[in-house]
Amino acid sequence: MVNAILIVIDTLRKDHVGAYGNKWIRTPNLDKFAEESVKFTRMYPETLPTLPARKAMYTGNRVFPFKSDKKGTTKTPRGDFIGDALGAPGWSTIKDTDDTLAEKFGRKKYVSALFSDVYHQFKPGYNFQRGFSQWKWIRGQEEDAYLSGPPVDDEVLEQYLTPKKEGTTAGTLFGKVMMRQFLQNTRWWRSESDTFPARVFRAAGEWLDMNYQTLMEGKGFLTVESFDPHEPWDPPLHYIRMYEKDPDWQKGCRNICHSVYGPARMLSEKELKNLRTKYAGEVTLTDTWFGYFIDYIKRIGVWDDSIIVVVSDHGHMLGEHGLIAKAANPLGREVADLVAMIRFPGGKWAGETCEKFCYHHDISATICEACGISSGNMDGKDLAKLVENDDLIYYDHVTVAWGGSVAVFDGDYWYNGYVWDIEEGSLYDVNKDPKLTQDIISQKPEKAKELLELSWDDAPDGIDMDFMRKFKDRLGCTPVTKELTKK
């Protein structure tokens, strides 16, 4: 029997991990895990952002083109379509007709658990904990209404906000609300052990201890969700010192640690540099406690008796494309390229790299097949077969959907724009322009149309274009910010 451990690390950029070529950010534990696993270089989210991506992972099914989300409007103050995600389709509960991984494993008498600080999963009605034998929500991230007081002084809060004279975006308005609650939630912290990655991975490790006999029998299924290195980026100072030696690094700057979801020009050059340093520190903080948990797995003695998956949901632009945001359009590779590694039971194929296209929902099918559980009702495909068979190809392109926008990548060209036509889209030659800086859609409109039509093929039951057009001007959790890059 085989245990299954799924580790999802939010907002972890692929290009910020040593195993994927980064030279300056310290990720020794992720790098070591990559050496002991299969590293995937073309894993993509089928849908974005946070909850749509997890729906695909938790069920093994596609979420695009969001046909299960046309339920009408809600009365929540932060949005008027499906939950509170400011109009992002797919940001909703897992539909009742979808089996979750936890439910599938439960029917096979597995003992399961979820440890997560991704507070969106636990909002009323979302039920991402469905099917788990045990689950724990580590409280306090972002605007989670965890602590009601004492209140944060306005003078303290002001140091964490962008100057109003530089402009206002939905992100800066949200930043004010979010940072006030976040500072309130975390003001009791005294040491690194109080940080979110420490609390999440320690709790997961304790579960290994408490369920030792179950794990020895190969009947454990564990999901660990780390919201870090998601914003706010506030690592302990000693992590900052790994990347910033200047004692006056914050002099003359505001302590910006949240995304502005707008133009990078809203920050000074020094503030932007500091923001990148804080993100780097968050990445290393998360790596530290990820390593603690991996060591725990090895000490417990189930390292070779488990399938262990490590994957990110998306990244974040930190000044690239002129933005500090994760955005649907432009959807840069900084956001869409994912970290993905799988340690197969017994270390099979350890050290190999898979450069074939694959998706989030393939992870679910892969976990099931490794544990002898049927994946027949899933859209996802078994990645073990993809690694084993050099000639096997599941996809000749990937489609990443976010609201009314899609990005389509065929290995040579990257299209990004609205799903109904190419009028406001962009096209990039990835081989010549891997960072997507030179839009060539005016030179190759037919290629853009070809890629867009591939996204239509990925929705065999058709796309309700009128429904999708509703999201052209809606924020969708993060704004469609193409116009914000203009000077």
NUNUDO-196876 format. One record per residue: residue in three letters; x, y, z negated of N, C-alpha, C in turn. Coordinates in steps of 0.2 Angstrom, whole numbers, plus 5000, padded with zeros to 4 digits. Layout:
BEGIN
ALAXYZXYZXYZ;...
This chain:
BEGIN
MET500449945000500050005000500450065000;VAL500250125003500550185004500250245001;ASN500550284997500350344994500350394999;ALA499950444998499950505003500050574999;ILE500450615001500650674998500650735004;LEU500150775003500150835008500250895005;ILE500850935007501050995004500951045009;VAL500551095008500351155012500651215009;ILE501151245013501451305011501251365015;ASP500851415012500551465015501051525017;THR500951545024501351605026502051595026;LEU502251535027502951515028503151515035;ARG503551565037503851575044504351525046;LYS504251495052504651445054505351475055;ASP505451535057506051565059506451585052;HIS506151575046506451595040506651535036;VAL506751475039506951415036507551395039;GLY508051375035508751355038508651295042;ALA508251245041508151185045507951205052;TYR507651265053507451285060507851345063;GLY508451355060508951395063509051465059;ASN508751475053508851535050509551535046;LYS509951585047510551585044510651625037;TRP510151665035510251705030509851695024;ILE509251665025508751645020508951575017;ARG508951575010509151515007508551465006;THR508551405009508051365009508351295008;PRO508751275003509151215003508651155002;ASN508151164999507651104997507251085003;LEU507051135007506651125013507151095018;ASP507751125018508251095023508451025022;LYS508551005016508650935014508050895016;PHE507450915014506850875016506850865024;ALA507050915027507050905035507550855037;GLU508150845033508650795035508350725034;GLU507850725029507650655027506950635030;SER506750685035506050675038506150685045;VAL505550685048505450705055505250775055;LYS505650815059505550885060505150895066;PHE504550935066504150945072504351025073;THR504451035080504651105082504051135086;ARG503551105087503051135091502351115088;MET502351125081501651115078501351185078;TYR500651185079500251245080499651235076;PRO499351295073498651285070498151285076;GLU497651245075497151245080496751305079;THR496651335073496251395072496551425066;LEU496451495066496651535061496151585058;PRO496251615052496751615048496651555042;THR496751575036496851525030496351475030;LEU495651485030495251435029495051395035;PRO495051425041494951385047495551335048;ALA496151355046496651315047496651255042;ARG496351265036496351205032495751165033;LYS495251185036494651145038494951095043;ALA495351115048495651065053496051015049;MET496451035044496950995041496550945036;TYR496050965033495650925028495150875031;THR495050895037494550845041494850805047;GLY495350835050495550805056495250825062;ASN494750865061494350885067494450965069;ARG494350975076494451045078493851085075;VAL494051145074493551195072493351245078;PHE493851265082493651295088493151255093;PRO492651285096492451355096491951375091;PHE491951355085491651375079490851365080;LYS490651315083489951305083489551295077;SER489851265072489551255066489551315061;ASP489751375064489751435060489251485061;LYS488751465066488251515068487651505064;LYS487751525057487151515053486851575051;GLY487051635054486751695052487151745048;THR486851795045487251845041487251825033;THR487751855030487651845023487651915020;LYS487551915013487451985010488052005006;THR488551965007489151985003489452055005;PRO489752095000489952155002490552165006;ARG490952105007491552105011491452075018;GLY490952085021490852055027490052035029;ASP489952025035489252015036489151955041;PHE489651905040489551845044489951785041;ILE489651735039489851675036490351695030;GLY490151695024490651705019490851775018;ASP491451785016491651855014492351875018;ALA492451845024493051855027493051905033;LEU492651955032492552005037492451985044;GLY492051935045491851915051492251865055;ALA492651825051493151775054492751715055;PRO492551695061492151625062492651565060;GLY492351515057492751465054492951475047;TRP492851535044492951545037492351535033;SER492251465032491651445029491751375026;THR491251345023491351285020491451225025;ILE491751175023491751115027491051085028;LYS490851075034490151055035490050985032;ASP489450975030489250915027489350855031;THR489350855038489450795042490150775043;ASP490650825041491350805041491550765035;ASP491850715036492250675031492850715029;THR493050725023493650755021494150695020;LEU494750715020495250665018495150635011;ALA495050675006494850655000494350604999;GLU493750615003493250575003493450505006;LYS493750505012493950445015494450405010;PHE494950435007495350405002494950374996;GLY494450414994494050394988493650324990;ARG493450324996493050254998493550194998;LYS494150214998494650154998494950144991;LYS494650174986494850174979495550204978;TYR495650254981496250294980496050344974;VAL496550364970496450414965496750474968;SER496350534968496650594972496650654968;ALA497050704970497050764966497250824971;LEU496950884969497150944973497350994968;PHE497951024969498251074965498351134969;SER498051194968498051244973498051314969;ASP498351364972498251434970497951474976;VAL497751434981497451474987496651484985;TYR496551544982495951554978495351554983;HIS495451564990494951564995494551494995;GLN494951444993494651374993494151364988;PHE494151404983493751394977493151444976;LYS493051484981492551534981491851504982;PRO491351534979490751494978490451464985;GLY490351404985490051374991490551344996;TYR491151354995491651335000491851264999;ASN491951234993491951164991492551134995;PHE493151164995493751124998493951074993;GLN493751074987493951024982493550964983;ARG493050964988492550904988492950834989;GLY492750794985492950724986493550704982;PHE493950754979494550744975494350714968;SER494650664965494550634959494650694953;GLN495150734955495350784950495650844954;TRP495450904952495750964955495851024950;LYS496351064952496551114947496651184951;TRP496351234950496451294953496851344948;ILE497451354951497951394947497751464949;ARG497551504944497151564945497651624945;GLY497351684949497751744948497951774955;GLN497951734960498251764967497851824969;GLU498151864972497851924976497251954972;GLU496651954975496151984971495651944968;ASP495951884966495551834962495351864955;ALA494751874954494451904948494651864942;TYR495251854940495451814935495451844928;LEU495751904927495851944921495452004922;SER495052024917494652084918494952144914;GLY495552134911495852194908496452164904;PRO496852214901496752284901496852314908;PRO496552364910496652394917497352424918;VAL497452424924498152444927498052524928;ASP498552564925498452634926498552654933;ASP498252704935498252734942498952754944;GLU499352774939500052794940500452734942;VAL500352684939500752624940500552594947;LEU499852594948499652564954499852604960;GLU499952674960500152714965500852694968;GLN501252664964501952644966501952594971;TYR501352554971501352494975500952504982;LEU500752574983500352584988500652624994;THR500452625000500752665005500552735005;PRO500952785006500652855006500152865011;LYS499652905008499052915012499152955019;LYS499652995018499853045024500053005030;GLU500352935029500552895034499952855038;GLY499352875035498752845039498452785034;THR497852775036497452725032497252665037;THR497352605035497052545039496652505034;ALA496252455037495852415032496352375028;GLY496952365030497452335026497652375020;THR497752445021497952485015497352495010;LEU496752495013496152495008496152435004;PHE496152375007496152315004496752304999;GLY497352335001497952334997497852364990;LYS497452424990497352454984496852414979;VAL496352384982495952334978496352274976;MET496652244980497052184979497652194974;MET498052244975498552264970498352274963;ARG497852314962497552324956497452264952;GLN497052214955496852154952497452114951;PHE497952104956498452064956498952084950;LEU499052154949499452174944499152164937;GLN498552164937498152144931498252074929;ASN498152034934498251964933498851934931;THR499451974933500051944932500451984927;ARG500152034924500552074919500852034913;TRP500551974912500751934906501351894907;TRP501651894914502151854915502851874912;ARG503151824910503851834906504451804909;SER504351754913504951724916504751684923;GLU505151664926505051624933504551564932;SER504551534926504051484925503351504925;ASP503251574925502551594925502351604932;THR502751604937502551624944502151564947;PHE501851584952501351534955501651474958;PRO502251474962502551414964502751364958;ALA502951394953503151354947502551324944;ARG502051364943501451334940501051274945;VAL501051294951500751244956501151174956;PHE501851184957502251124958502351084952;ARG502351124946502351084939501751044938;ALA501151074939500551044938500550984943;ALA500750984949500750924953501250874951;GLY501750894948502250844945501950814939;GLU501650844935501350814929500850764931;TRP500450774937499950724939500350664941;LEU500950664944501250604946501450564939;ASP501650604934501750564927501050534925;MET500550564925499950544922499650494926;ASN499850484932499550434937500050384939;TYR500550374935501050334937500850264939;GLN500450224936500250154938499850154944;THR499450204945499150214952499650224958;LEU500150264957500650274962501050214963;MET501150174958501550114959501150064963;GLU500450064963500050024967499950044974;GLY500250104975500150134982499450164983;LYS499150184978498450214978498350284976;GLY498850324977498750394976498750444982;PHE498250484982498250544987498250604984;LEU498750644985498850714982498950764987;THR498550824986498650884990498950934986;VAL499450974988499751024984499751084989;GLU499451134987499351204991499751254987;SER500251284990500651344987500451404992;PHE500051454989499951514992500551554994;ASP501051554989501651584991502051544996;PRO502451585001502551655001502051705004;HIS501451685003500951735005501051805000;GLU500851855003500851914999500451914993;PRO500451954988501052004987501651974986;TRP502252004989502851974989503252004983;ASP503251974977503551994971503951944967;PRO504451924970504851864967505251894961;PRO505451854956505851884951506451914954;LEU506751964950507352004952507951964954;HIS508051904951508651874953508551844960;TYR507951834962507951814969508051874974;ILE507851924972507951984976508751994976;ARG509051984971509851994971510151944975;MET509851894977510251844982510251884989;TYR509851934990509851964997510052034997;GLU510052064991510152144990510552154984;LYS511152184986511652194981511652264978;ASP511352314982511352384980510952394974;PRO511152414969510752434963510252484964;ASP510352524969509852574970509352564976;TRP509252494977508952474983508152504983;GLN507952514977507252544977507152624976;LYS507752654976507752724975507452764980;GLY506952804979506652844984506152804988;CYS505952744986505452704989504852684985;ARG504352674988503752644984503852564984;ASN503552534979503652464978503152424982;ILE503252434988502752404993502852324993;CYS502352284991502452214991501852184995;HIS501452224997500852195001500852215008;SER500552175013500552195020500152255021;VAL500352295025499852355027499352335032;TYR499452275036499052255041498952315046;GLY499452345048499452405053500152415055;PRO500352475058500952485061501552485056;ALA502052465058502652465053502952535052;ARG502752575056502952645055502652675049;MET502152645046501852675040502352665034;LEU502852625035503352625030504052655032;SER504452675028505052705029505552645031;GLU506152665034506552605036506752565030;LYS506952605025507152575019506552525015;GLU505952555016505452515013505352455017;LEU505352455023505252395028505852345026;LYS506452375025507052325024506852295017;ASN506652335012506452305005505952255006;LEU505452265010504852215011505152155014;ARG505552155018505852095021506252055016;THR506652095012507052065006506552025001;LYS505952055000505552024995505251964998;TYR505051965004504851905008505351845007;ALA505951865009506451815008506551785001;GLY506451834996506551804990505951764988;GLU505351774990504751734989504851664993;VAL505151664999505251605002505751554998;THR506251584995506751554991506451524985;LEU506051574982505651554975505251494977;THR504851494982504451434984504851374985;ASP505451384989505851324990506151294984;THR506251334979506551314973506051264969;TRP505451284969504951244965504651184970;PHE504751194976504651134981505151084979;GLY505751104979506251054977506151024970;TYR505951054965505751024959505250974960;PHE504750984964504250934965504550874969;ILE504950884974505150824978505650784973;ASP506050814969506450784964506050734960;TYR505450764958504950724953504750664957;ILE504550674963504350614967504850564967;LYS505450584968506050534969506150494962;ARG506150534956506250514950505650464948;ILE505050474950504450434948504550364952;GLY504850364958505050304961504550284967;VAL504250344970503750324975503950364981;TRP504550384982504850424987504850374994;ASP504950314994504950274999504250235000;ASP503850244996503150214996502650264998;SER502850315001502350375002502450405009;ILE501950425012501950475017501950545014;ILE502450585016502450655013502450705019;VAL501950745019501950795024502050865021;VAL502450905024502550975022502351015029;VAL501951065028501751105034501551175031;SER501651225036501351295034500751305038;ASP500351355036499751365040499851425045;HIS500251475043500451525048500951565045;GLY501251615049501751655046501451725046;HIS501951775046501751845045502251895049;MET502051935053502451985056502752035051;LEU503352045051503652095046504052145050;GLY503652185054503952235059504052215066;GLU503952155067503952125074503352155078;HIS503452165084502852195088502652265085;GLY503052295081502852355078502352345073;LEU502252285070501652275065501952245059;ILE501552255053501652225047500952185046;ALA500852125049500252095049500252025051;LYS499751985050499551935054498951945058;ALA498951945064498451965068498251925074;ALA497651925076497351885081497651905088;ASN497751975089497952005096498252065094;PRO498952065094499452015097499551965092;LEU499451895094499651845090500351825092;GLY500851845088501551825089501751765087;ARG502351735089502651675087502851675080;GLU502951735077503051745070502551715066;VAL501851715068501251695065501151625067;ALA501151605073500851545076501351485075;ASP502051495076502451445075502551415068;LEU502451355067502351325061502951285058;VAL503051285052503551235049503151165048;ALA503451115050503051045050503550995049;MET503550955044504050895043503650835040;ILE503750775042503450715039503950665037;ARG503950655031504350595028503950535028;PHE504050485033503650425034503850375029;PRO503450325027503650275022504250245024;GLY504750235019505350205020505850245023;GLY505650305025506150355028506250335036;LYS505750305039505750285046505850355050;TRP506250345055506450405059506750465056;ALA506950455050507250515046507850545050;GLY507750615050508350655054508150665061;GLU507550635063507450645070507050715071;THR507050735077506650795079506150785084;CYS505550805083504950795088504850865091;GLU504950875098504850935101504250935105;LYS503750885104503150885108502550925104;PHE502150955108501550995105501150945101;CYS500950975095500450945091500150995087;TYR499550975083499151025080499051005072;HIS498751055069498651045062498150975061;HIS497650975065497150915064497450845065;ASP498050845068498450785069498750755063;ILE498850805058499150785052498650735048;SER498050755048497550705045497550635047;ALA497450635054497450565057498150525056;THR498650565055499350535054499350505047;ILE499050545042499050525035498650455035;CYS498050465038497550405037497850345040;GLU498150345046498450285049499050255045;ALA499450305042499950275038499750235032;CYS499150255030498850225024498350165025;GLY498250155032497850095033497050115033;ILE496950185034496250215034496050235041;SER495450215043495250235050495250305051;SER495550325057495450395059495050405065;GLY494650345066494250345073493750405074;ASN493550435068493050485069493350555069;MET494050555070494350615070494550635077;ASP494650705078494950735084495650725084;GLY496050725078496750715078497050655080;LYS497650655081498050595084498650575080;ASP498750515080499350495075500050515078;LEU500350555074500950585076501550525075;ALA501450475071501950425071502050395078;LYS501550385082501550355089501950405093;LEU501850475092502150525096502850515095;VAL503050505089503850505087504150435090;GLU503750385089503950315091504050315099;ASN503650345103503650325110503850395113;ASP504450395116504750455120504250475125;ASP503950425129503550445135502850465133;LEU502650465127501950485125501950555124;ILE501450585127501250655127500550665125;TYR500350695120499650705118499350775121;TYR499750825122499550885124500050915129;ASP499850945134500350985138500251055137;HIS499851075132499851145130499451145123;VAL499451205120499051215114498651275114;THR498051275111497651335111497551355103;VAL497751415101497651435095497051485095;ALA496551475091495951515091495951555085;TRP495751625085495651665080495051715081;GLY494551705079493951745080493751745088;GLY493751805091493651805098494251805102;SER494851785099495451785103495751715103;VAL496151705108496551645109497251655111;ALA497651615109498351615112498451545115;VAL498651545121498751475124499551475126;PHE499851415125500551405126500651345130;ASP500951345136501051285139501851265140;GLY502251295135502951275135503351325139;ASP503051355144503351405148503051475147;TYR502451485147502051545147501651545141;TRP501551605138501151615132500651675134;TYR499951655134499451695135499151715128;ASN498951775127498551805121498051855123;GLY497451845121496951895123496251865121;TYR495751895123495051875121494851815125;VAL494451775123494251705126493851715132;TRP493551765133493051775139493351795145;ASP493851835145494251855151494951885149;ILE495351895154496051915153496051995153;GLU495552025154495552105155496052135150;GLU495952115143496352155138496952105135;GLY497152055139497552005137498352025139;SER498751975137499451985138499751915140;LEU500351925144500651855146501451865145;TYR501751815143502451815142502851755145;ASP503351765148503851715150504251695144;VAL504051635141504451615134505151595135;ASN505351565141505951545142506451605143;LYS506251665146506551725147506551775141;ASP505951765138505751815133505451775127;PRO505851745123505551695118505251735112;LYS505451805111505051845106504451875108;LEU504251865114503651895117503651975117;THR504152005120504152075120504052105127;GLN504052075132503852105139503252075142;ASP502752105142502052085144502152085152;ILE501952025155502052025162501352005166;ILE500852015162500151995165499952035171;SER500252095172500052135178500452095184;GLN500952065183501352025188501051955190;LYS500751925185500551855185499851855182;PRO499351885185498651885182498351815183;GLU498551775189498251715190498551665185;LYS499151665183499451625178499051635171;ALA498951695169498551715163497851685164;LYS497551685169496851655170496951585170;GLU497451555172497551475172497551455165;LEU497951495161498051475154497451485150;LEU497051545151496451555148495951495149;GLU495951475155495451425157495651355153;LEU496251345152496451285148496151285141;SER496051345138495751355132494951335132;TRP494651345138494051325139493951255139;ASP494451225142494451145143494551115136;ASP494851155131494851125124494251125121;ALA493751155124493051155121492551125126;PRO492551055126492251015131491451025131;ASP491251045125490451065124490351135126;GLY490851175128490651245130490751295125;ILE490851355127490951405122490451455123;ASP490151475117489551525117489951595118;MET490051625124490351685125490051745121;ASP489351745121489051795118489151795111;PHE489151735108489351735101490051755099;MET490551735104491251755103491351835103;ARG490951865108491051935109490851975103;LYS490451945098490251975092490951995088;PHE491451955089492051965085492552005088;LYS492452045094492952085097493152135093;ASP492652175089492852235085492752215078;ARG492652155076492652135069493352125067;LEU493452135061494152125058494352055058;GLY493952005056494151935056494651925051;CYS494651945045495151935040495751985041;THR495951985047496552035048496352065055;PRO496552125056496252165062496552135069;VAL496152145074496452145080496752205082;THR497452205081497852265080498252295086;LYS498052265092498452285098498552355099;GLU497952395098498052465099498452505094;LEU498552465088498952505083499752505085;THR499952465090500652465092500852525096;LYS500252565099500452615103500652675099;LYS501152715102501352775098500852835098;
